[in-house]
Amino acid sequence: MIKKRLVVKNGTYTNKNGEEKNSYVTIGHIHDGQYGEYITLESHINLAAFDRREGDSRVMVNAYDVEPKKSFKGDGDVPF
């Protein structure tokens, strides 16, 4: 079961109200498994391509709760 979505900021965009917003790409997920938590990462993601603080080799990854999505039929929530 997916518990968290792992995302990295990959730029900005301007919304229809003229506000600058951050855009994110999902690089993986944290799962709850039979023997505890584990992480899966998208194999095509190159972490070296993301911005970092000057002099720092690390990439900041945010972990967000997975939110249920509404089904198109309107019959309740569907897991992410």
C-alpha positions in Angstrom: 0.0 0.0 0.0 1.3 3.4 -0.9 1.7 5.7 2.1 3.5 8.7 0.8 4.4 10.3 -2.6 8.0 11.4 -3.0 8.3 14.6 -5.0 11.1 17.1 -6.0 10.6 20.7 -7.1 11.5 20.9 -10.8 10.6 24.5 -11.7 7.9 27.2 -11.5 5.0 28.3 -13.6 2.5 31.2 -13.6 -1.1 30.3 -13.0 -4.1 32.0 -14.6 -4.2 34.6 -11.8 -0.6 35.6 -12.5 0.8 33.9 -9.4 4.1 32.1 -9.6 3.7 28.5 -8.3 6.2 25.7 -7.9 5.9 22.6 -10.0 6.9 19.1 -8.8 7.7 15.7 -10.3 7.0 12.5 -8.5 10.2 10.5 -8.1 8.8 7.5 -6.1 6.7 6.3 -3.2 6.9 5.1 0.3 5.0 1.8 0.8 3.8 -0.1 3.8 4.7 -3.7 3.3 4.5 -7.0 5.1 7.8 -6.5 6.8 7.7 -2.7 7.2 8.1 0.4 5.1 10.0 0.4 1.8 10.7 3.0 -1.0 10.4 2.6 -4.7 12.0 5.1 -7.0 11.4 5.8 -10.7 14.4 4.5 -12.6 14.4 7.2 -15.2 14.8 10.1 -12.7 18.3 11.6 -12.6 18.6 13.4 -9.3 21.7 15.3 -10.5 19.4 17.3 -12.8 17.5 19.0 -9.9 18.6 22.3 -8.4 20.5 22.2 -5.1 21.8 24.7 -2.7 25.3 26.0 -3.7 28.0 23.7 -2.2 25.5 21.0 -1.3 25.3 17.7 -3.1 21.9 16.7 -1.7 18.5 17.0 -3.3 15.5 17.9 -1.1 12.7 15.4 -1.5 9.3 16.0 0.0 7.0 13.2 1.2 3.3 13.9 0.9 0.3 11.9 2.1 -1.4 10.1 -0.8 -4.8 11.7 -1.3 -7.8 9.7 -2.6 -9.0 10.7 -6.0 -12.6 11.0 -6.9 -13.9 8.6 -9.5 -15.3 9.9 -12.7 -18.6 8.2 -11.9 -18.9 10.2 -8.7 -19.4 7.1 -6.6 -16.8 7.8 -3.9 -13.1 7.9 -3.4 -10.6 5.9 -5.4 -7.1 5.3 -3.9 -4.2 7.1 -5.7 
